[in-house]
């Protein structure tokens, strides 16, 4: 019976935790991608 309670407690914690981690990873993915070549941030101007 203790094993079942322990398993249910872990499931109770793991499901919301994994949901939050998944959404955090999804939202942070654009931070780690290179900007497109046509964006102003990617244009390099020569020094004078």
DSSP file (Angstrom, degrees, kcal/mol; ACC not computed):
  #  RESIDUE AA STRUCTURE BP1 BP2  ACC     N-H-->O    O-->H-N    N-H-->O    O-->H-N    TCO  KAPPA ALPHA  PHI   PSI    X-CA   Y-CA   Z-CA
    1    1 A X     >        0   0    0      0, 0.0     4,-2.0     0, 0.0     5,-0.2   0.000 360.0 360.0 360.0 -38.4    0.0    0.0    0.0
    2    2 A X  H  >  +     0   0    0      1,-0.2     4,-2.4     2,-0.2     5,-0.2   0.875 360.0  54.5 -63.9 -35.8    2.9    2.4    0.8
    3    3 A X  H  > S+     0   0    0      1,-0.2     4,-2.5     2,-0.2    -1,-0.2   0.894 107.3  49.8 -64.6 -38.9    4.3    1.8   -2.7
    4    4 A X  H  > S+     0   0    0      2,-0.2     4,-2.5     1,-0.2    -1,-0.2   0.911 111.3  48.4 -66.3 -42.3    1.1    2.7   -4.3
    5    5 A X  H  X S+     0   0    0     -4,-2.0     4,-2.2     2,-0.2    -2,-0.2   0.899 112.1  49.7 -63.8 -40.0    0.8    5.9   -2.3
    6    6 A X  H  X S+     0   0    0     -4,-2.4     4,-2.2     2,-0.2    -2,-0.2   0.916 111.0  49.2 -64.7 -43.2    4.4    6.7   -3.2
    7    7 A X  H  X S+     0   0    0     -4,-2.5     4,-2.3     1,-0.2    -2,-0.2   0.922 111.9  48.2 -61.9 -44.9    3.8    6.1   -6.9
    8    8 A X  H  X S+     0   0    0     -4,-2.5     4,-2.4     1,-0.2    -1,-0.2   0.871 109.9  53.0 -64.9 -36.3    0.7    8.3   -6.9
    9    9 A X  H  X S+     0   0    0     -4,-2.2     4,-1.5     2,-0.2    -1,-0.2   0.915 109.9  48.0 -65.0 -41.9    2.6   11.1   -5.1
   10   10 A X  H  X S+     0   0    0     -4,-2.2     4,-3.3     1,-0.2    -2,-0.2   0.897 112.3  48.7 -65.3 -39.6    5.3   11.0   -7.8
   11   11 A X  H  X S+     0   0    0     -4,-2.3     4,-2.0     1,-0.2     5,-0.3   0.905 107.4  56.3 -64.9 -40.2    2.7   11.0  -10.5
   12   12 A X  H  X S+     0   0    0     -4,-2.4     4,-0.5     1,-0.2    -1,-0.2   0.834 118.2  33.9 -59.5 -34.4    1.0   14.0   -8.8
   13   13 A X  H  X S+     0   0    0     -4,-1.5     4,-1.7    -5,-0.1    -2,-0.2   0.855 115.1  55.7 -88.3 -40.2    4.2   15.9   -8.9
   14   14 A X  H  X S+     0   0    0     -4,-3.3     4,-2.8     1,-0.2     5,-0.2   0.839 100.2  57.1 -68.8 -35.9    5.7   14.7  -12.2
   15   15 A X  H  X S+     0   0    0     -4,-2.0     4,-2.0     2,-0.2    -1,-0.2   0.965 112.7  37.4 -66.1 -52.8    2.8   15.5  -14.5
   16   16 A X  H  X S+     0   0    0     -4,-0.5     4,-2.3    -5,-0.3    -1,-0.2   0.880 117.6  53.5 -65.9 -33.8    2.6   19.3  -13.7
   17   17 A X  H  X S+     0   0    0     -4,-1.7     4,-2.4     2,-0.2    -2,-0.2   0.937 110.1  45.7 -64.2 -46.1    6.4   19.5  -13.5
   18   18 A X  H  X S+     0   0    0     -4,-2.8     4,-2.5     1,-0.2    -1,-0.2   0.868 111.3  53.7 -66.3 -35.2    6.9   17.9  -16.9
   19   19 A X  H  X S+     0   0    0     -4,-2.0     4,-2.1    -5,-0.2    -1,-0.2   0.928 111.0  46.1 -62.8 -44.4    4.2   20.1  -18.4
   20   20 A X  H  X S+     0   0    0     -4,-2.3     4,-2.1     2,-0.2    -2,-0.2   0.894 113.0  48.7 -66.4 -40.5    6.0   23.2  -17.1
   21   21 A X  H  X S+     0   0    0     -4,-2.4     4,-2.5     2,-0.2     5,-0.2   0.922 110.5  52.1 -64.8 -43.6    9.4   22.1  -18.3
   22   22 A X  H  X S+     0   0    0     -4,-2.5     4,-2.4     1,-0.2    -2,-0.2   0.919 111.6  45.6 -59.8 -44.9    8.0   21.3  -21.7
   23   23 A X  H  X S+     0   0    0     -4,-2.1     4,-2.4     2,-0.2    -1,-0.2   0.867 111.5  52.6 -69.3 -35.2    6.5   24.7  -22.1
   24   24 A X  H  X S+     0   0    0     -4,-2.1     4,-1.7     2,-0.2    -2,-0.2   0.915 111.0  46.9 -64.8 -42.5    9.6   26.4  -20.9
   25   25 A X  H  X S+     0   0    0     -4,-2.5     4,-1.1     2,-0.2    -2,-0.2   0.928 112.7  49.8 -65.0 -44.5   11.7   24.5  -23.4
   26   26 A X  H  < S+     0   0    0     -4,-2.4     3,-0.5     1,-0.2     4,-0.4   0.912 112.7  46.6 -60.4 -43.0    9.3   25.4  -26.2
   27   27 A X  H  < S+     0   0    0     -4,-2.4     3,-0.3     1,-0.2    -1,-0.2   0.792 113.2  49.4 -71.7 -27.2    9.2   29.1  -25.3
   28   28 A X  H >X S+     0   0    0     -4,-1.7     3,-1.3     1,-0.2     4,-0.6   0.597  84.3  90.1 -89.6 -10.4   13.0   29.3  -25.0
   29   29 A X  G >< S+     0   0    0     -4,-1.1     3,-1.4    -3,-0.5     4,-0.3   0.868  80.4  58.8 -56.6 -40.2   13.8   27.6  -28.4
   30   30 A X  G >4 S+     0   0    0     -4,-0.4     3,-0.9    -3,-0.3    -1,-0.3   0.785  96.9  63.9 -61.6 -23.7   13.8   30.9  -30.4
   31   31 A X  G <4 S+     0   0    0     -3,-1.3    -1,-0.3     1,-0.2    -2,-0.2   0.781 105.0  45.0 -68.0 -24.9   16.6   32.2  -28.1
   32   32 A X  G << S+     0   0    0     -3,-1.4     2,-0.3    -4,-0.6    -1,-0.2   0.336  95.1  93.1-103.5   5.9   18.9   29.5  -29.3
   33   33 A X  S <  S-     0   0    0     -3,-0.9     2,-0.1    -4,-0.3    -3,-0.0  -0.728  80.5-108.7 -99.2 150.6   18.2   29.8  -33.1
   34   34 A X        -     0   0    0     -2,-0.3     3,-0.1     1,-0.1    -2,-0.1  -0.469  38.0-108.0 -72.2 145.6   20.2   31.9  -35.5
   35   35 A X        -     0   0    0     -2,-0.1    -1,-0.1     1,-0.1    -5,-0.0  -0.403  43.7 -92.7 -69.0 152.9   18.4   35.0  -36.8
   36   36 A X    >   -     0   0    0      1,-0.1     3,-1.5    -2,-0.1     6,-0.3  -0.286  33.8-114.5 -63.2 154.0   17.4   34.9  -40.4
   37   37 A X  T 3  S+     0   0    0      1,-0.3    -1,-0.1    -3,-0.1    -2,-0.1   0.759 112.9  55.1 -63.5 -26.4   19.9   36.3  -43.0
   38   38 A X  T 3  S+     0   0    0      4,-0.0    -1,-0.3     5,-0.0     2,-0.1   0.478  83.5 106.2 -89.0  -1.2   17.5   39.2  -43.9
   39   39 A X  S X> S-     0   0    0     -3,-1.5     3,-1.3     1,-0.1     4,-0.6  -0.479  78.9-121.7 -78.5 151.3   17.0   40.5  -40.4
   40   40 A X  G >4 S+     0   0    0      1,-0.3     3,-0.6     2,-0.2    -1,-0.1   0.787 110.4  62.4 -62.0 -27.5   18.8   43.8  -39.5
   41   41 A X  G 34 S+     0   0    0      1,-0.2    -1,-0.3    -5,-0.1    -4,-0.1   0.773 102.6  50.3 -68.9 -24.4   20.6   42.0  -36.6
   42   42 A X  G <4 S+     0   0    0     -3,-1.3     2,-0.5    -6,-0.3    -1,-0.2   0.592  87.3  99.3 -90.1 -11.4   22.4   39.7  -39.1
   43   43 A X    <<  -     0   0    0     -3,-0.6     2,-0.5    -4,-0.6    -5,-0.0  -0.646  60.6-156.2 -81.4 125.4   23.6   42.5  -41.4
   44   44 A X        -     0   0    0     -2,-0.5     2,-0.4     0, 0.0    -2,-0.1  -0.890   2.6-154.7-104.0 125.8   27.2   43.5  -40.7
   45   45 A X        -     0   0    0     -2,-0.5     2,-0.1     1,-0.0    -2,-0.0  -0.811  23.9-113.0 -98.5 139.4   28.3   46.9  -41.7
   46   46 A X        -     0   0    0     -2,-0.4     2,-0.2     1,-0.1    -1,-0.0  -0.399  31.2-113.0 -70.8 146.5   32.0   47.5  -42.5
   47   47 A X              0   0    0      1,-0.1    -1,-0.1    -2,-0.1     0, 0.0  -0.517 360.0 360.0 -76.4 146.1   34.0   49.7  -40.1
   48   48 A X              0   0    0     -2,-0.2    -1,-0.1     0, 0.0    -2,-0.0   0.416 360.0 360.0-100.2 360.0   35.2   53.0  -41.5
